[in-house]
Amino acid sequence: MKELPVEEKWIKQGFVALHDFSPVPVPENEWNKLIKNLQALHVGKNEYFIKTGDVPDKMAFIYRGIFRVFYLSESGNENTLVFRDEGRPLSAYSSFLENTGSRHCFQALEDSILLYISFNNWIELLSGHPCWQAIYAKYLQILFIEKENRETEFLSNDAETRYITFVNKYPQIAERVPYYHIASYLGITPEALSRVRKKLKLT
């Protein structure tokens, strides 16, 4: 990973993404407070933004690239929890709140650029204007819904249905991520995914 100078075009895209995401308007002076604390980071392909055991100290926004979040089972298998691409937040927030090492790895699957602020600066924003509290509440809501939907899919759907749902919901990610990572996300082997794709005549 390498620190980068923050470019104006990155800030502009971040503003658009935040504007689209925020349930309430973000006043210009609050936006300027955020900008003042923004930093940029290049994460090369296959590098890690966070590794298992790291105590996280950053909340990031993906300007460019795609990440997978995974954990290692006791047998050493990688189990992918989620993918994150452009315009999405990226953080190990629960580990920060608990002040513990991350249980997950955050790996770049492409050369990526992150805009980030420290968690301490984020907490300062939260204690100020209510727009940040509204954004935080929406972020937690999205994470909760995402987790609940994923659990429901695993309990209710077979591998073929889970794959179709994934492709329909995240078509751009499906095109950019290696199939063995998608198989890990779906909870099946790469060979099983190959059979599903063959059945659907996608190979």
N, C-alpha and C positions, 0 to 999 in steps of 0.2 A: 504494500500500500504506500501511497505517496501523497503528501499534502500538496494542494494546488491553490494558486490564487483564484479567488472567486470572480467569474466573468459575469458581465451585465446580462448576457442572454440567459444564463442559468437562473439568475435572480428573477428575470421577467417570466420565465416558464414556471418557476416556483410560485410566483404571485398568481398566475392564472390557475394553477392547480389548487392553491390554497383558497382562492376565490370560489372555485367550483365546489370545493369540499366543504367549506365553512357554512354552517347553518345560519350564521349572522354576519353582517358586514364587519370587516376588520378595518378600523380607523387607520388613516395614513401614519399617524404617530406611532401606533402599535406595530404596524408593518416595519417602520424604520427601526424600532427596537429590535425586532427579529433580525433584520438585515445586519445590524451592527454586530451581532453575535454569530452570524453565519460563517462557516468555514467549508472548504471543499476537499474532497478526498478522491483520489483515483484508486480503484480496486481492480487489479488485473484479473484476467480470466483464470478461474480456479483458485484465486486467492480468497482469504477469509476476512470478512468484516468483523465477525465475532467468532471465536472458537469456544468449544465446551470448556467451562471452567473460568472463562474471562468474566470479570466483573464489569458489566457494561456502563459506559459513561456518556453515551451519545444517542441522540435521536436524529435519524437521517431521513432525507427525502431523495428518492432515486431520480436523478436527472436523466441518466442514460444507463441502460444495461438491465440485467435480470439476475435475480438471486434465488437460491433455494434455501429453505430453512429445514434442517434435518437433525435427527439425533441418532446415536449409535445404540443398538440393542446390546444386551449382555453377550450375545454371540458375535458381536462385531458388525452386524448388518446395519446399513444406512437406511433409515426410514424417513422419507420426505414428508414433511407436514404441510408445506405451502410454498408457492412460488410468488415472488414479488417483482413487478416490472415498473416501467417508467410512470412517474406521477404518484407512486405509492409510498407511504411511510415505511421505515425499516428500523426496528428497535427490539431489544430484549427487555421490554418494559417491566415485566413481572420480576425479572431478576434484579433490576434496578430498585424496585420498590422493596424487595425483600433483602437487598444488599447481599446477594449471594452470587456465586458463579453461574454463568448461563448454562442451562441444561441442553442448549441447542447450538448448532453451528450455522452460520450465515455465510454461504459461499456464492461468489460471483460466477455465473455461467458464461458471461461475456465481459469484455473490458467495460468497466462501469465507472460512472462519476456520481458521487453522492454529495449533496449539500447537507450539512449537519450543524446542530448546536449541542452544547453540553447539556446533560440532564439538569445540572444546577441552574443554567440559564433558563431552561424550559420551566423549571419550578418557579423561578422569579416571574416569568411571564404569567404563569397560572395564578399567582397570588395577586396579580394586578387586574387588568381589564377583563370583564366577563366574556369577551369574545373568545379568549383562549380556553376558558372553562367549557364553553359551548363546543368548541372544536375537540377538546379532550373527551367530552361526553360522547360525541358522535363517533370518534375513533374507537372508544371502548365498545360502543354499540355495534359497530361494524365487525369488530373482532369477535364479539359474542355470537352474532348471527352467523358469521363464517364458521366458527367452531361448531355451533349447533347443526348447521346444514351438513357439515362434513361428517359428523357423527351419525346423523340420520342416514346419509348415503351409504355408509359402511354397514349399518344395521339392516337397511331395507333393500338395497340394490345389489345385483350381481356385478361382476367385473365389467361385462359388456356395457351395462347401463351406466356404470360409473365413468367409463371411458367416454361414452357418447356425451354424457353430461359435461365432462371436463372440456372436451373439444368444442362443444357448443357455447360454453360459458367463457372459455379462455382461448379463443382460436389463435390469437397471436402468440400466446405462450406455447401452445401445442406445436406451432411451427418452428419455434426457436429452441426448444428444450430437447435434449437427447431422449430417445424412447426409454432407455433404462432408468432415467430419472422419473419419467412419467409412470413407469411401472411401479417404482418405489412409492410414488405418491398414491397410486391406486391400491397399493397393498398386494400386488401380484408380482410374479417373476417376469423378466423380459420375454421369456419364451411364451408365457401365458398371454402377454400383451400382443405378441406376434400372431398368436392364434386368433385373438379377438379381431385384430386388424385384417387378418386374412378372411375371416368370416364376413367382415363388413366390406371386403374388397377394397381395402385401403393400401394394400401392399402390391 
